[in-house]
Amino acid sequence: MAVTKYKGKSLSLTLGATEFNDNLISVTLSNEAADDDVTTFADLAAGGSVTWSISMEAVSDYSTTSLWGYLWANSGTNVAFVLKPYGNATASATQPHFNGTVALGAKPGIGGEAGETFTFEYTADLTAAPTKAPA
């Protein structure tokens, strides 16, 4: 079977009802072992408890309509997201979408180096594992 290599170029990230492609440099959904003080038998049977997060790097734009502005204004809220790695409008078996809810935490950082384009990094936890569409 031939392997299809994905090279990111058309990625789309929607938070709430707004798409933020113009500021994004990178986006990653990832998981790691949860910091649980108690692990149940059910957690272990399900493969262990994990925490999912979304990490992104973006160009700083301090306007209210930018990704930075959205994260600043919505800090402390839960918002729906759709990550479309292929940028396609409709999810398919070969070009899926990933959906979920992200708990936006602290406001994004401000600043950068003199003479350079300012960027910022932002990471927030998901409220549950993302879903893949189609499943």
N, C-alpha and C positions, 0 to 999 in steps of 0.2 A: 504494500500500500504506500502511495506517495504521501509524504509529509508536507502539509501546508504550513509554511513559515509566515508568521504574522509580523509585519513591519508597521508600527504605529504611524498613521498619517491622517486618518479620518475620524479619530476618536471623538466621541461626544459625551459630555457629562451634563446632566440636567439636575439641578437642585430645586426642589419645589416645582415651579412651572417655568423656570428660566434656564436656558442652555448657556453654558460657559465654555466655549471652545477657544475664544479669542485670547484669553489670558493664560491658558494652561500650557505648561511645559511638560509635566508628567503627572500621571495618576496611577495609583496602585491600590487594589483591594488585597488585604492580607490578613492572616490570622496567626495567633500564637496561643500557647497554653494560658488559660485564665489564671489569675492570681486568686484562687479560691482558698479560703481558710478551711473549707470542708469539701471533700469530694465524695459524692454518693456512689453507690453501686450502679445506679442508673447512668451517671456521668461516665463511669468507666466502661460500661456495656455499650454506650453510644460512641466510644472512641476517645473519651476524655472531654473535659470542658475547655472550650476555646473562646477567645474574644476576637471578633472581626473588627477591622478598622479600615478607613480610607485615608491614604496619604497623597498629598499633591504638592507640586511646586508650580508657582505661577508668577507671571510678571505683575509687579505691584502697580495698581491703578486705584487711586483712592476715591474715585467717583462712586456715587451711590448705585450705579448700574453695573459695576464691575463685579467679578468674583470676590475680590477683597472686600468691596462694599457690602456684598450680600452676606459674607461670613461675619463681618463686623456687626451689621444690623440684626442678624439672626442668632447671635451668640446666645447659648443657653436654651435653644429650642431643638426639637426633633423635626427633621424635614425628610420628605421622600427624595430618593435619588434614582436615576437611571443612568447606568454606564453602558454606552454602546461602543465597544472597541472598534467596530467597522464603520460607525457613523450612519448605519442604515436605519431607515424609518421603521421598518417592520422586522422583528426578530425572526430568524430562521435557524434551522438545525446547523447550518454551516457558518452563520453570522449571528450568534446569540446576543441577548441583552442581559444585564445583571441589575437587579432591582433590590431596593431595601429602604431602610430608614436609618438616617445618621443623626446622632446626638451631637449637635455642634457645641463645642466647648468654649474655650477661651477665645477672645478676639485675636485676629491674626496680627503678626508683628508689623512694625513700621521701620523703614530705613534701608540702608545699603551703603555701598562704597562710592566714593567720589568718582565721577567720570564713568560709572558703570550703570547699566540698566538695573534698577532695583527689582529684586524678586523676593518671594517669601515662601516658606514651607509651612504646611498645615496638616495636622493629623487629627482625626476625630473617630471615636468608636461608633460602630453600628449597634443598633438595638438588638439585632439578631443576625444570624448568618444571611448573606444575600441569597436571592433566588435567581436561577438561570431560566430565561425564557427563550425558546421553549425548553421545558425541563429535560 
